């Protein structure tokens, strides 16, 4: 009896091990309270590099064209920009500010603003030269069929737009509206 | 056997033979290994050190030597490496700190890591040389298809080894190289997602991924490699090494294989044939030691999943595939092609997927070569089309490698990226033809003059 139980136990352990290799297993889910405030990223050599981790505030973006790499909800890299609203198509800015997820839809590298191509007003992916136009926001479809709006791909291999993150401002702090989080999970 | 050994070694041999009856096995092994080496030319030239004249025969031996060296240095590194990537992005993890510790405080740690690092590069280079030689000389035609299949799988395995090892320091380059590569895998229609999740241990790169990569690097891949290399070598011993084409000029004697197997060889494996192999292995060891001592790369910045480093490129042997992905994107832009997002719910025609499928197709063609190329002729100068395809392929891989460096070249040469992309894009299309077309014309003319 004991031997049988041991054999069954071993088989179950082995099957558990195999199951753990299957898709979905081991995917860590974030737990606990997460606030929606944008916080500055840590890109060295930028105007915001000494503010890494600090909350993003409206008054920091005093000029049109000023942008920053930020982190939203602790896990979603994004870019916040002050734009000339008259040039913006397909979306509205909030107090002149607009935000996009910065994870490239090609192979999940992080796009930048005015860092690699400082003279071009584009979101640029360093890995395979993907280019997104933050002034041309249009509807697109995620691989799972979810519709969303984002900055259109204008060059390079990215298959779809990077999604916009709706902004709200409270007490001068910038937050993203977390209504539809699944559209930001395209890179896991 | 024991006659050629020293008295002490002879006594040990007798001791072992009495207990394990190894004499027949050793005799058969000795005869098989001797037979496995090219014999026709050895006899023709009466050369005892045959391999000195044919350097391409060394590629396999150097590969084997470097693989052993990687095993030894990897074992030493494993004593001090800690496979833990728990920690905040951008801060040093246990894995990162343990690599720094190996570099800074462990006696000879930096040298051992340097040898492991450079050994991996040279191993891939030797393997590529081995594969290219085999491509041109067509040894797979003479019943050696399985040896070829195993060889191509081993090439893929060496790349998997490098890939899994690259992530272990958990620095920025390794992290982002792994992220990009796994996303590439994920893009493969239908199969990509489950395979990527098995590699990742979840939906994105995390501490679990490092544990898995370490497991693949030190446990799973070595077991597979030892088995496959073993079968590859056994097949080489059973079937013999493919002889160089010069040997084909001499008609086989009527006495045939039986005499060939039993005749005393001019260059038996031990000590004559093994001597140049040992010499070239020592040279390789010297080169790796020098590179390891003076060219070891410390880990870069700690991995930060929110910050892709500038000018990120993979290891040199993955650059061609990286360049291919970029180049397909350039072609799509050039012809202003906007592919549909999904076809039957699957992404099939985006630049990314097409790039991946093209890279996969190139590997598949290499793997299936014995099935595709079934002609009897093996001489390079009598195969104009195949030799030309080989020359063209080398040119293509080189130019795609160049294309992969476009951002770095643009920044350093101060050429606008769009202009440079146009130049490099055209180079990818045209440059491989520059050596290939004349090669075809010359070889075809040469082939028509050669006696069959």
Interface residues (C-beta under 8 A of the other chain):
Chain A: X21 X22 X23 X24 X25 X26 X27 X28 X41 X42 X43 X69 X71 X77 X106 X107 X108 X109 X110 X112 X115 X116 X117 X125 X126 X127 X128 X129 X130 X140 X141 X143 X145 X155 X156 X157 X158 X159 X160 X185 X187 X188
Chain B: X90 X176 X179 X180 X183 X184 X187 X193 X194 X197 X198 X200 X201 X202 X203 X204 X205 X206 X208 X304 X306 X307 X308 X309 X310 X311 X312 X322 X325 X326 X328 X329 X332 X333 X339 X341 X342 X345 X347 X350 X351 X352 X355 X406 X407 X417 X421
